[in-house]
C-alpha cells in the first residue's frame, strides 16, 4: 500500500503532528508514505517522466523525516490555494487523477479547509480512495465540531489581546482587536469570551453603531483604568455600510480598510474617543501547536490510516459531541458551519451568551 499525503489552503498549527501520525501509523502496517508538496498545485506541476520534477514535488516520509515535526507549526509539505477544477487552463481534474495513478498512489489523505476538502470529495466520487482531515482556524468546516488549528488560534488571540490591555489602559483608549474569520465568528466569539473583552462583534451579526458605541463608551467610563476592549471578526459588517465586499480576497489584495479599522474610525468620529487597532492576523496561525491541536492532529492522523485499512474511504475524520468519528467526505458540500446565535451569542449586548452548559462537550461552541 502506498499512501499519499498533502496539505492545502492556509497553514495552521497541528498539521505536522497529523503528518507524523499518518506516517508512523502507516509504517507500522508496512505501508509506504509519499508526501505531495504544495497541495493540488504541486500535483499539477509533476512530470512523472522527469525524475527532477518528481523529486521537487514529492518526498518520501519515513521515521527520520517526521522526527520532531510535531513541535513545529505550519506544514513540512508546504501548501497552496488551488482548486484544480478552476485554473487558467480549465478543469485539471483528469490531470490530478493521472498523476496519482502514475505515482502509484493507492490511497490519499488530504488536510485542508473548505476548498481542499471540496475537491477531495469530488475525486472521491470519481473513485479515488481519499480520507480528508479538516483544518482551519476559523473552525467553519461543515460536518465537524473541530478543525485543526482552531485551539491554537484561540490561544494566541487570548494571549495577545490580554497583552494589549496594558497599552490601552496606559493611553485610556478603546482597543479594537480584529481576528481572522471570514464566514464564521467562532474564533472571535471564543477568544473574546476567554479573554473577557467588553464586546465581541461576530461575522453572523452586523454591528449597529447606535447600539454598540454607547455600550463601549459605558465600558470605558465604568472601568477604573479608563479603557475598553472590543474584538471583531474580519468578516463582520457594520450596519448601513455600502462598501465592495472583498473579504474573499487575500489580505494583501484588498483595497478597503479592514472592519476593525473602519469601526475604530467610526468610534473616533462619533465619540471623539481615541482607539488602538490591532489585527492579530497571521500570528494566529504562526508557531507551534498547543496541546489540543497536537492531540487532535495525532488522533486525526491515526484515524485516517485506520479508515484506509478498513477500506472506509470517501470519509472525513471529525469530532462530534466530543468524540472522534467520520462522516462522508461530501458533508462539506452541505453548508458552512457558523455560530449558533440564539444559543451562544447575545446580539443586543455583543457578548457570548452561554445559556446552558450541562451536557455540552468541552468545546461549548
C-alpha positions as CSV (number, residue, x, y, z in Angstrom):
1,X,0.0,0.0,0.0
2,X,1.3,3.4,-1.0
3,X,-0.3,6.3,0.8
4,X,-0.1,9.9,-0.4
5,X,-0.4,12.9,2.0
6,X,-1.0,16.5,1.1
7,X,-1.9,19.8,2.8
8,X,-3.8,22.6,1.1
9,X,-5.0,26.1,1.9
10,X,-3.6,28.2,4.7
11,X,-1.2,26.6,7.2
12,X,-2.3,26.0,10.8
13,X,-0.5,24.5,13.8
14,X,-1.4,20.8,14.1
15,X,-0.7,19.8,10.5
16,X,2.8,18.5,11.3
17,X,1.6,16.3,14.2
18,X,-1.0,14.9,11.9
19,X,1.6,14.2,9.1
20,X,3.8,12.4,11.7
21,X,0.9,10.4,13.0
22,X,-0.2,9.3,9.5
23,X,3.4,8.4,8.6
24,X,4.1,6.3,11.7
25,X,0.7,4.6,11.7
26,X,1.2,3.6,8.0
27,X,4.7,2.5,8.5
28,X,3.6,0.3,11.4
29,X,1.4,-1.5,8.9
30,X,4.2,-2.0,6.4
31,X,3.0,0.7,4.0
32,X,4.9,3.3,2.1
33,X,4.1,7.0,2.6
34,X,4.7,9.8,0.0
35,X,4.3,13.4,0.8
36,X,2.9,15.5,-2.1
37,X,4.3,19.0,-1.8
38,X,2.3,22.2,-2.3
39,X,-1.1,20.6,-2.3
40,X,-3.0,20.3,-5.5
41,X,-0.8,22.8,-7.3
42,X,2.2,20.5,-6.7
43,X,0.5,17.5,-8.2
44,X,-0.3,19.5,-11.3
45,X,3.4,20.5,-11.6
46,X,4.7,17.0,-11.6
47,X,6.1,15.5,-14.8
48,X,6.3,11.8,-13.9
49,X,8.8,11.2,-16.7
50,X,11.2,13.8,-15.2
51,X,12.9,12.5,-12.0
52,X,13.9,16.0,-11.1
53,X,10.2,17.1,-11.2
54,X,9.1,14.2,-9.1
55,X,11.9,15.0,-6.5
56,X,10.8,18.6,-6.3
57,X,7.2,17.9,-5.8
58,X,7.2,14.8,-3.6
59,X,9.1,13.5,-0.6
60,X,9.3,10.1,0.9
61,X,8.1,10.2,4.5
62,X,9.8,7.9,7.0
63,X,10.6,7.9,10.7
64,X,13.6,10.2,10.2
65,X,11.8,12.7,8.0
66,X,9.0,13.2,10.5
67,X,11.1,13.1,13.7
68,X,10.3,16.1,15.8
69,X,8.0,17.8,13.4
70,X,5.1,17.7,15.9
71,X,6.9,20.6,17.7
72,X,6.8,22.8,14.5
73,X,3.9,24.9,13.2
74,X,2.9,25.1,9.6
75,X,3.4,22.1,7.3
76,X,6.6,20.5,6.1
77,X,4.8,19.6,2.9
78,X,4.1,23.3,2.1
79,X,0.8,24.4,0.8
80,X,-1.1,26.2,-2.0
81,X,-4.6,27.6,-2.6
82,X,-5.7,25.9,-5.8
83,X,-8.8,24.1,-6.9
84,X,-7.8,22.0,-10.0
85,X,-11.2,22.5,-11.4
86,X,-10.6,26.2,-11.7
87,X,-7.3,27.1,-13.4
88,X,-6.4,29.4,-16.2
89,X,-6.2,26.3,-18.4
90,X,-9.6,25.0,-17.3
91,X,-10.6,21.9,-15.3
92,X,-7.5,19.8,-14.5
93,X,-9.2,17.1,-12.6
94,X,-8.2,14.5,-15.1
95,X,-4.5,15.6,-14.8
96,X,-4.7,15.1,-11.0
97,X,-6.2,11.6,-11.5
98,X,-3.4,10.8,-14.0
99,X,-0.7,11.9,-11.7
100,X,-2.0,9.9,-8.7
101,X,-2.1,6.8,-11.0
102,X,1.4,7.4,-12.4
103,X,2.8,7.9,-8.9
104,X,1.1,4.6,-7.9
105,X,-0.8,6.3,-5.0
106,X,-3.3,3.7,-3.6
107,X,-4.9,6.0,-1.1
108,X,-4.7,9.7,-0.3
109,X,-5.0,11.7,2.9
110,X,-5.8,15.3,2.4
111,X,-5.7,18.0,5.0
112,X,-7.3,21.3,4.3
113,X,-10.2,23.7,4.7
114,X,-13.3,24.1,2.6
115,X,-11.7,24.3,-0.8
116,X,-9.3,21.4,-0.3
117,X,-11.9,19.2,1.1
118,X,-14.5,20.0,-1.6
119,X,-12.0,18.8,-4.3
120,X,-11.2,15.8,-2.1
121,X,-14.9,15.0,-2.1
122,X,-15.0,15.5,-5.9
123,X,-12.3,13.0,-6.7
124,X,-13.6,10.5,-4.1
125,X,-16.8,10.4,-6.1
126,X,-14.7,9.6,-9.1
127,X,-13.2,6.5,-7.4
128,X,-10.1,7.8,-5.7
129,X,-9.6,6.4,-2.2
130,X,-9.5,9.5,-0.1
131,X,-9.7,10.3,3.6
132,X,-9.9,14.0,4.5
133,X,-8.8,15.8,7.6
134,X,-10.5,19.2,8.4
135,X,-8.2,22.1,9.3
136,X,-8.9,25.8,9.6
137,X,-8.5,28.2,12.4
138,X,-12.0,29.6,11.6
139,X,-13.5,26.2,12.5
140,X,-16.1,26.5,9.8
141,X,-15.9,23.2,8.0
142,X,-19.4,21.7,7.9
143,X,-19.7,18.2,9.4
144,X,-17.2,18.5,12.3
145,X,-17.3,20.3,15.6
146,X,-13.5,20.8,15.4
147,X,-10.8,21.6,12.9
148,X,-7.1,21.5,13.3
149,X,-5.6,24.9,14.2
150,X,-8.6,26.3,16.0
151,X,-7.5,25.9,19.5
152,X,-4.0,27.3,18.9
153,X,-5.6,30.3,17.1
154,X,-7.8,31.0,20.1
155,X,-4.9,30.5,22.5
156,X,-2.7,33.0,20.5
157,X,-5.6,35.5,20.3
158,X,-6.4,35.4,24.0
159,X,-2.7,36.0,25.0
160,X,-2.2,38.8,22.6
161,X,-5.5,40.5,23.4
162,X,-4.7,40.5,27.1
163,X,-1.2,41.8,26.5
164,X,-2.7,44.7,24.6
165,X,-4.7,45.8,27.6
166,X,-1.6,47.5,29.2
167,X,-1.3,49.8,26.2
168,X,-5.0,50.5,26.0
169,X,-5.0,51.3,29.7
170,X,-1.9,53.5,29.6
171,X,-3.5,55.7,26.9
172,X,-7.1,55.3,28.1
173,X,-8.4,54.3,24.7
174,X,-10.8,51.8,23.2
175,X,-8.9,48.8,21.9
176,X,-10.2,47.1,18.7
177,X,-8.8,43.6,18.1
178,X,-9.5,42.1,14.7
179,X,-9.2,38.3,14.2
180,X,-9.4,36.1,11.1
181,X,-12.9,34.7,10.5
182,X,-14.4,35.4,7.1
183,X,-17.7,33.5,7.2
184,X,-17.8,32.3,10.8
185,X,-17.3,34.3,14.0
186,X,-16.4,31.3,16.2
187,X,-12.8,32.3,16.6
188,X,-13.7,35.8,17.8
189,X,-16.6,34.5,19.9
190,X,-14.5,32.1,21.9
191,X,-11.4,34.3,22.0
192,X,-13.5,37.3,23.2
193,X,-15.2,35.2,25.9
194,X,-12.0,33.7,27.2
195,X,-10.1,37.0,27.2
196,X,-13.2,38.6,28.7
197,X,-13.2,41.6,26.4
198,X,-16.1,44.0,26.8
199,X,-17.8,43.4,23.5
200,X,-17.4,41.0,20.6
201,X,-18.7,41.5,17.1
202,X,-19.0,38.3,15.0
203,X,-19.5,37.7,11.3
204,X,-23.0,36.5,11.7
205,X,-24.4,39.7,13.2
206,X,-23.9,43.2,11.7
207,X,-22.7,45.8,14.1
208,X,-25.3,48.5,14.8
209,X,-23.2,51.5,15.8
210,X,-26.1,53.2,17.5
211,X,-26.2,50.2,19.9
212,X,-22.5,49.2,20.0
213,X,-20.9,52.6,20.5
214,X,-22.9,53.6,23.6
215,X,-22.0,50.2,25.1
216,X,-18.3,50.7,24.5
217,X,-18.4,54.2,26.0
218,X,-20.1,52.9,29.1
219,X,-17.5,50.1,29.3
220,X,-14.7,52.6,29.1
221,X,-16.2,55.2,31.5
222,X,-17.0,52.5,34.1
223,X,-13.5,51.0,34.0
224,X,-11.3,52.5,36.7
225,X,-8.4,52.3,34.3
226,X,-10.3,54.2,31.6
227,X,-10.2,51.8,28.7
228,X,-12.4,49.2,26.9
229,X,-11.7,46.2,24.6
230,X,-13.7,45.1,21.6
231,X,-13.0,42.0,19.5
232,X,-14.3,41.7,15.9
233,X,-14.2,39.1,13.2
234,X,-12.7,40.1,9.9
235,X,-15.9,39.0,8.2
236,X,-18.1,41.2,10.3
237,X,-20.1,44.0,8.8
238,X,-21.2,47.4,10.0
239,X,-24.9,48.0,9.5
240,X,-25.6,50.6,6.8
241,X,-22.2,50.4,5.2
242,X,-22.1,50.3,1.4
243,X,-18.6,49.0,0.5
244,X,-17.5,46.5,-2.0
245,X,-17.2,43.1,-0.4
246,X,-13.6,42.0,-0.8
247,X,-13.4,39.6,2.1
248,X,-12.9,36.6,-0.2
249,X,-9.6,38.1,-1.5
250,X,-6.2,37.5,0.2
251,X,-5.5,40.3,2.7
252,X,-2.7,41.6,0.6
253,X,-5.1,42.3,-2.3
254,X,-7.9,44.1,-0.5
255,X,-8.2,47.8,-1.3
256,X,-10.6,48.6,1.6
257,X,-9.6,49.1,5.2
258,X,-10.4,46.1,7.4
259,X,-13.5,46.2,9.5
260,X,-11.5,46.8,12.7
261,X,-10.1,50.0,11.2
262,X,-13.5,51.1,10.0
263,X,-15.0,50.5,13.4
264,X,-12.2,52.5,15.1
265,X,-12.7,55.4,12.6
266,X,-16.4,55.4,13.4
267,X,-15.7,55.5,17.1
268,X,-13.4,58.4,16.8
269,X,-15.6,60.4,14.5
270,X,-18.8,59.8,16.5
271,X,-17.5,60.0,20.1
272,X,-14.1,61.7,20.0
273,X,-12.6,58.8,21.9
274,X,-9.1,57.5,20.9
275,X,-8.7,54.0,19.7
276,X,-6.0,51.4,19.2
277,X,-6.5,48.9,16.4
278,X,-4.6,45.6,16.3
279,X,-5.0,42.9,13.6
280,X,-3.6,39.7,15.0
281,X,-3.9,38.2,11.6
282,X,-1.2,35.6,10.6
283,X,0.2,35.5,14.1
284,X,-2.9,33.5,15.0
285,X,-1.7,30.6,12.8
286,X,2.1,31.0,13.4
287,X,4.3,29.0,15.7
288,X,4.0,25.6,17.4
289,X,0.6,24.0,18.1
290,X,-0.9,24.0,21.5
291,X,-1.7,20.8,23.4
292,X,-5.2,20.3,21.9
293,X,-4.0,20.8,18.3
294,X,-1.2,18.3,18.9
295,X,-3.7,15.8,20.4
296,X,-6.3,16.3,17.6
297,X,-3.5,16.1,15.0
298,X,-2.2,12.8,16.3
299,X,-5.7,11.4,16.6
300,X,-7.0,12.5,13.2
301,X,-3.9,11.1,11.5
302,X,-4.1,7.7,13.2
303,X,-7.8,7.5,12.5
304,X,-7.3,8.4,8.8
305,X,-4.9,5.4,8.4
306,X,-7.4,3.2,10.3
307,X,-10.1,4.1,7.8
308,X,-7.9,3.3,4.9
309,X,-7.0,-0.1,6.4
310,X,-10.7,-0.8,6.8
311,X,-11.4,0.3,3.2
312,X,-13.7,3.0,4.5
313,X,-12.5,5.8,2.3
314,X,-14.6,8.7,0.9
315,X,-14.8,9.8,4.5
316,X,-13.7,12.9,6.5
317,X,-12.5,12.4,10.1
318,X,-14.2,14.7,12.6
319,X,-15.1,15.4,16.2
320,X,-18.7,15.4,17.1
321,X,-20.1,15.9,20.6
322,X,-16.6,15.5,21.9
323,X,-16.0,12.1,20.2
324,X,-13.9,11.1,17.2
325,X,-16.0,10.0,14.3
326,X,-16.1,10.2,10.5
327,X,-18.7,11.5,8.0
328,X,-19.0,11.2,4.2
329,X,-16.4,13.4,2.5
330,X,-19.4,15.1,0.7
331,X,-20.6,16.5,4.1
332,X,-18.5,19.6,3.4
333,X,-20.8,20.4,0.4
334,X,-23.8,20.7,2.6
335,X,-23.1,24.2,4.1
336,X,-20.8,26.3,6.2
337,X,-20.5,25.9,9.9
338,X,-21.4,29.1,11.6
339,X,-22.1,30.4,15.2
340,X,-25.5,29.4,16.6
341,X,-26.5,33.0,17.5
342,X,-29.6,32.0,19.5
343,X,-27.7,29.6,21.7
344,X,-24.3,31.2,22.1
345,X,-24.5,35.0,21.4
346,X,-26.4,38.0,22.7
347,X,-26.7,40.4,19.7
348,X,-28.1,43.1,21.9
349,X,-25.1,43.1,24.1
350,X,-22.4,41.9,21.6
351,X,-21.3,39.2,24.0
352,X,-21.1,35.5,24.2
353,X,-24.1,34.1,25.9
354,X,-23.9,30.5,27.3
355,X,-27.5,29.7,28.0
356,X,-26.7,26.2,29.1
357,X,-23.6,24.1,30.0
358,X,-24.9,20.8,31.3
359,X,-24.5,18.0,28.8
360,X,-22.3,20.1,26.4
361,X,-18.8,18.9,25.3
362,X,-15.7,20.6,26.4
363,X,-15.8,23.0,23.4
364,X,-19.1,24.7,24.2
365,X,-19.5,26.2,20.8
